[in-house]
C-alpha cells in the first residue's frame, strides 16, 4: 500500500485511476498490486512529509486536523495495515516490539494498575 498526497480537488481523478480512500488514516492510497505510474504526481517526494497520516520516518507523524499541526509522539509507530496495536498480528508484532512501544505500554499499564478508584 502506497499513500498519496491527493488534493481534494483531484480526488475524483485519483479514484478513477484506482486509488482508494483509507478512512482511518484519512489518506488516499494505491492498493498493493496496482501499478504506480499513473499516480506519480501524487507520490510523496523524497524527504517530503506526507500530507497526513505519517510515513514511519523520523519527524513524521499524524496531522491534527483541528490544529493543522503535525503530531508526533516519541513512540509513534506507523503500521502499514489496519491492525489493532493492542492485539498485534504476526506482521506488526516485531515492528512494535523493536520500537519500544510494547515496553512503554506495559509500563503504563503497570502504573495504572496501582491507582485506586
Backbone torsions as a table, in degrees:
resi	resn	phi	psi	omega
1	UNK	NA	128.5	178.8
2	UNK	-119.3	121.2	-180.0
3	UNK	-79.9	150.3	-175.7
4	UNK	-122.4	157.9	171.8
5	UNK	-104.6	86.1	-176.2
6	UNK	-104.3	116.8	174.7
7	UNK	-63.5	150.9	-178.3
8	UNK	-54.7	-39.7	-177.4
9	UNK	-64.8	-19.3	-177.1
10	UNK	-107.8	9.0	-175.2
11	UNK	-62.8	-38.0	179.9
12	UNK	-66.0	-36.6	177.7
13	UNK	-65.5	-44.6	179.1
14	UNK	-62.9	-42.0	179.5
15	UNK	-62.6	-42.6	-179.7
16	UNK	-62.5	-29.5	179.2
17	UNK	-82.3	-10.6	177.9
18	UNK	117.1	1.9	177.6
19	UNK	-69.3	152.2	179.2
20	UNK	-123.6	154.5	179.5
21	UNK	-95.9	130.6	175.0
22	UNK	-102.4	104.3	-175.8
23	UNK	-66.7	-29.0	179.4
24	UNK	-67.3	-42.0	-179.5
25	UNK	-95.7	-9.6	-179.2
26	UNK	55.5	50.2	-177.6
27	UNK	-140.8	149.8	170.3
28	UNK	-85.3	145.9	178.9
29	UNK	-145.7	161.1	174.6
30	UNK	-101.6	121.0	179.8
31	UNK	-62.4	153.8	176.5
32	UNK	-58.5	140.7	178.6
33	UNK	91.5	-6.7	178.7
34	UNK	-98.8	132.8	179.9
35	UNK	-60.3	138.8	-175.4
36	UNK	-89.7	-10.7	-174.8
37	UNK	-53.8	-42.6	-177.0
38	UNK	-69.9	-14.3	-175.5
39	UNK	-105.7	12.2	-174.1
40	UNK	-54.9	-38.4	-176.2
41	UNK	-69.8	-16.6	-179.7
42	UNK	-106.6	-3.4	179.6
43	UNK	-70.1	137.7	177.2
44	UNK	-61.6	137.0	178.3
45	UNK	-73.7	159.7	179.0
46	UNK	-59.2	125.7	-179.6
47	UNK	82.7	-5.2	-179.1
48	UNK	-85.6	136.1	175.5
49	UNK	-74.2	139.3	176.7
50	UNK	-63.9	159.3	-178.0
51	UNK	-63.3	-34.3	179.1
52	UNK	-158.7	166.1	174.8
53	UNK	91.2	-80.1	-178.3
54	UNK	137.6	157.7	-177.7
55	UNK	-116.7	-4.0	-175.5
56	UNK	83.4	-2.3	178.8
57	UNK	-85.1	149.1	175.8
58	UNK	-55.7	137.2	179.5
59	UNK	88.5	0.0	178.1
60	UNK	-109.5	167.6	179.6
61	UNK	177.5	-160.3	-179.8
62	UNK	-88.5	160.9	178.8
63	UNK	-107.1	126.6	175.7
64	UNK	-74.5	113.8	-174.2
65	UNK	-64.3	-33.9	-177.7
66	UNK	-71.0	-47.8	-176.5
67	UNK	-90.1	-12.0	-177.1
68	UNK	55.3	40.3	178.3
69	UNK	-121.1	146.8	175.4
70	UNK	-70.9	127.5	-179.3
71	UNK	-115.4	116.2	-179.8
72	UNK	-130.9	119.8	174.7
73	UNK	-85.0	161.4	-178.9
74	UNK	-67.1	-21.9	179.6
75	UNK	-117.6	29.1	178.2
76	UNK	-68.6	129.3	178.7
77	UNK	-127.2	122.9	176.8
78	UNK	-82.1	121.1	178.0
79	UNK	-100.8	130.8	-171.9
80	UNK	-72.8	-8.7	-179.8
81	UNK	-140.2	167.9	-179.6
82	UNK	-76.5	98.1	-176.9
83	UNK	-132.8	144.6	175.9
84	UNK	-83.9	111.6	-176.8
85	UNK	-65.3	-16.2	177.5
86	UNK	-81.0	-13.4	173.4
87	UNK	-135.2	67.4	-172.1
88	UNK	-63.7	144.5	177.1
89	UNK	-86.5	176.1	-178.6
90	UNK	-62.7	-28.0	-177.7
91	UNK	-73.7	-40.8	-174.5
92	UNK	-101.0	-11.5	-179.6
93	UNK	-56.6	-46.1	178.4
94	UNK	-63.6	-36.2	179.5
95	UNK	-64.9	-43.6	179.3
96	UNK	-68.3	-41.5	-179.0
97	UNK	-64.2	-38.2	-179.2
98	UNK	-75.4	-12.5	-175.5
99	UNK	-93.5	-13.6	-175.0
100	UNK	91.7	-6.3	-178.9
101	UNK	-63.0	-44.6	-177.8
102	UNK	-63.3	-42.7	179.6
103	UNK	-65.8	-40.5	178.7
104	UNK	-65.3	-39.3	178.1
105	UNK	-63.9	-44.2	179.4
106	UNK	-62.6	-40.7	178.8
107	UNK	-64.3	-42.2	179.1
108	UNK	-64.1	-44.9	179.3
109	UNK	-62.9	-37.6	177.4
110	UNK	-64.8	-42.4	178.1
111	UNK	-63.6	-42.1	-179.1
112	UNK	-68.2	-31.3	-179.1
113	UNK	-66.7	-22.9	179.6
114	UNK	-82.6	-9.2	180.0
115	UNK	-77.4	143.2	177.0
116	UNK	-104.6	148.9	178.2
117	UNK	-89.7	NA	NA
